[in-house]
């Protein structure tokens, strides 16, 4: 397994260089996992991408580097301590570094000679391919996916030039992943929504959630989706609810700050029983916090957001496959139980790319509201039923009228203050949870069946926990396992109770300061956590970080 | 024949301006030949916002200030619905002010009837965005010191294509304006002056009745400068009628997906198109 860092200032083209390189490596057969560490600025500062690739499954980033592609001196200064002795620093001949691992190339002169200073990134890509024993065979198919047509040829030439000015340093490894997808969490959510039958997406731009809106907009023509940029998040969620009432599969997305504005309408979806899918791509808060960084600190918030009591579901996305399939499932549960479903993602998952099997939608059938009503009885939007689920017609598609209300209402949908009706309606809505409990997915169990130390996490730390448990079990006398929650509210308890009973010690691992999952677990079952590993610096924990932290505390 | 839109008992005060407005709405819908299932009446929260509760149509009783986003989205979903927002001055211009401005920009083909009584009724008598200077209330104890908003002027400035004013006391005129507003292709605003018998003791029925006058045929509502001048007239004389009208492309005409006149709700794509999208990631 190899690990590369591409770093420089914002505006130097790191993103495109990384995107082309990682796709070339995947096409060559590698399993690729990449992450981004970007500052909230358009020019300057320090940004980097990490690209990890190998022939085995990779679920987490690593900070131990085999190579640095440095577009400025700052990158070398900041990261050289993480570079292995055998590693390399690829950089322009003009950089000041005297590190013995540096491979200096006249990138800028070569680029100027080609007639465009911006192709220096492609020269670096060519050089990296050579260093890792790759060929240029895939550049003709990959480069046009990322570069404007008129600039393809010059970039191809630049790659060949870079390839020819370095020597092979590492062996090419034969991987089996060339037919897999290489996709980010953000794009996987967008495709999941489209596969679920999305017809209307509305949001107000907010990092790190905006990529979902942009990805859907890019496909809106083919997928016949209306994408509307709302004037604020309150408008966005109310539009999503209005469209859903009128029968559209609709969605909104934001980060914690925008979700804060959406809170009242979340409860409206609850009481009016209008299906709603909202994604909160978390970033560190409170308030503006760290806009382009990652955290898992909205769990407490989203599971209790909005006044009053109503059923809701919260699903944490753990990886790029979840991002696709759980988004589809969110739409299906929202429609079936007529309630809000909140997807929790974060910047790390959204911006990370993983190599996964091509999505399979053979068995996906979007759930839709009823378009026929043949019953002889009068149509009641909020009819009392044993399951609590009432028949949902949409306005204008039958000869019935459909009445929905944010006030407490009777079965017809009209406002009421009757104590009896109030009790019945609250009971009816909460009854839907009984059905929902049967649909909950137990957490992923990772590691040794005969474990004695149990790690508990949720969402995007899934990859780091996968890696950590593997390393710990290889290195240690203790036996480790992990439970990683996807469905998180309501909390599925079956597997948790079973595994907790077996554990000698339980450690929660979370990207927040207060241990929000541990708190939720303790609300449901009486257990003691032996320790907590909590990270809230805006940078994602890696598998190695977890291992080191556990070893340090032993 | 009984009007098919009539159904429910109301919770409004006797003499409330909402009664003639809802009566006129029912008559308008009947005379336009609409059926209850083709019409969606949406509202936020407030006394006027109870309108959808008392009329036999599809009804969306949403959150305070948020009727417009929900209503326009319903129209995006199904352009065959006749979408009407009936709600108050607080809901439309106060809590929902941002949506008011930006939905004018979208120009979605809905009708917005603002029941404007220049007071907050549901919360029992505080200043609204259109309350006049000096109005004394339980909160504005020394009289309202904030400039009243001029919704018509704001709407014209923001680019609305149909801006009108009516008065709940002139029912025939109101019905005529309602019909024209519903038939207008695009966002249509009608600011309907109405007395609040319980909480606004200044702008009473006779206060309005003395001041309103109908714009005559010689008034050119297509002239924006005229319209701006007319919209600013709110003193001893208050003009009612269409203040400004201009045909402009609607959201559905401007939007690539919607411009084919097939309701979005009736569109679907086959799985092959989605599966093809996966290919670019391989």
Contacts between the chains, C-beta under 8 A, distances in Angstrom:
chain1	res1	chain2	res2	distance
A	145	B	280	6.8
A	179	B	282	6.3
A	180	B	282	7.1
A	181	B	278	6.4
A	181	B	281	4.2
A	181	B	282	5.6
A	182	B	281	5.9
A	182	B	282	7.9
A	183	B	281	4.5
A	187	B	281	7.1
A	191	B	274	7.5
A	191	B	277	6.2
A	191	B	278	7.0
A	194	B	274	5.9
A	194	B	277	7.0
A	195	B	274	5.3
A	197	B	268	7.6
A	199	B	77	7.5
A	199	B	264	5.6
A	199	B	265	7.3
A	199	B	267	7.0
A	200	B	73	6.8
A	200	B	76	6.4
A	200	B	77	6.9
A	200	B	264	7.1
A	202	B	73	7.3
A	219	B	277	6.2
A	220	B	256	8.0
A	220	B	257	6.5
A	221	B	256	6.5
A	221	B	257	7.2
A	222	B	269	7.4
A	222	B	273	5.7
A	222	B	277	7.2
A	223	B	269	5.8
A	223	B	273	6.9
A	223	B	274	7.2
A	223	B	277	7.8
A	224	B	257	5.7
A	224	B	264	7.6
A	224	B	267	4.6
A	224	B	268	7.6
A	224	B	269	5.6
A	225	B	257	6.9
A	226	B	76	5.7
A	226	B	255	6.4
A	226	B	257	5.2
A	226	B	258	6.5
A	226	B	264	6.1
A	228	B	73	8.0
A	228	B	76	7.3
A	228	B	106	8.0
A	230	B	69	7.2
A	231	B	98	5.3
A	231	B	99	6.6
A	231	B	101	7.5
A	231	B	102	3.8
A	232	B	98	5.9
A	234	B	66	6.5
A	234	B	69	7.5
A	234	B	98	7.9
A	235	B	66	7.6
A	235	B	69	4.3
A	235	B	98	7.2
A	235	B	99	5.6
A	235	B	102	7.2
A	236	B	69	7.8
A	238	B	62	6.6
A	238	B	63	6.7
A	238	B	66	4.2
A	238	B	69	3.9
A	238	B	70	4.9
A	238	B	73	7.6
A	239	B	69	4.4
A	239	B	70	6.8
A	239	B	72	6.9
A	239	B	73	4.0
A	240	B	73	7.1
A	241	B	62	7.6
A	241	B	70	5.9
A	241	B	73	7.6
A	242	B	42	7.6
A	242	B	60	6.9
A	242	B	62	7.6
A	242	B	69	6.3
A	242	B	70	3.1
A	242	B	71	6.3
A	242	B	72	7.1
A	242	B	73	3.5
A	242	B	74	4.7
A	242	B	77	7.7
A	243	B	73	4.0
A	243	B	74	6.7
A	243	B	76	6.2
A	243	B	77	4.8
A	245	B	60	6.1
A	245	B	70	7.1
A	245	B	74	6.2
A	246	B	40	7.7
A	246	B	73	7.1
A	246	B	74	4.0
A	246	B	77	3.5
A	246	B	78	5.2
A	246	B	81	7.0
A	246	B	265	6.7
A	247	B	77	6.0
A	247	B	78	6.9
A	247	B	265	4.8
A	248	B	73	7.9
A	248	B	76	7.8
A	248	B	77	4.4
A	248	B	264	6.3
A	248	B	265	5.9
A	250	B	73	7.4
A	250	B	77	8.0
A	264	B	63	5.8
A	265	B	63	6.1
A	265	B	66	6.9
A	268	B	62	6.7
A	268	B	63	5.4
A	358	B	278	5.5
A	358	B	282	6.4
A	359	B	278	5.4
A	361	B	271	5.9
A	361	B	274	6.2
A	361	B	275	6.7
A	364	B	271	7.8
A	394	B	78	7.8
A	394	B	265	7.3
A	395	B	37	7.2
A	395	B	40	5.4
A	395	B	58	3.7
A	395	B	74	7.2
A	395	B	78	7.4
A	395	B	81	6.2
A	396	B	37	6.3
A	396	B	38	6.2
A	396	B	40	7.4
A	396	B	58	6.9
A	396	B	78	5.2
A	396	B	80	5.8
A	396	B	81	4.7
A	397	B	78	7.7
A	397	B	265	7.4
A	398	B	37	6.8
A	399	B	35	7.8
A	399	B	37	5.2
A	400	B	37	6.4
A	401	B	36	5.2
A	401	B	37	5.6
A	401	B	56	6.5
A	401	B	57	5.9
A	401	B	58	4.9
A	401	B	59	7.1
A	402	B	58	5.2
A	402	B	59	7.8
A	403	B	52	7.5
A	403	B	58	7.0
A	403	B	59	4.3
A	403	B	61	7.8
A	404	B	59	7.1
A	404	B	60	5.8
A	404	B	61	6.8
A	405	B	53	7.8
A	405	B	59	7.6
A	405	B	61	4.2
A	406	B	45	7.4
A	406	B	61	5.9
A	406	B	62	5.7
A	406	B	63	5.5
A	407	B	61	6.3
A	413	B	59	6.8
A	414	B	8	7.0
A	414	B	53	5.8
A	415	B	50	7.4
A	415	B	53	5.5
A	415	B	61	7.2
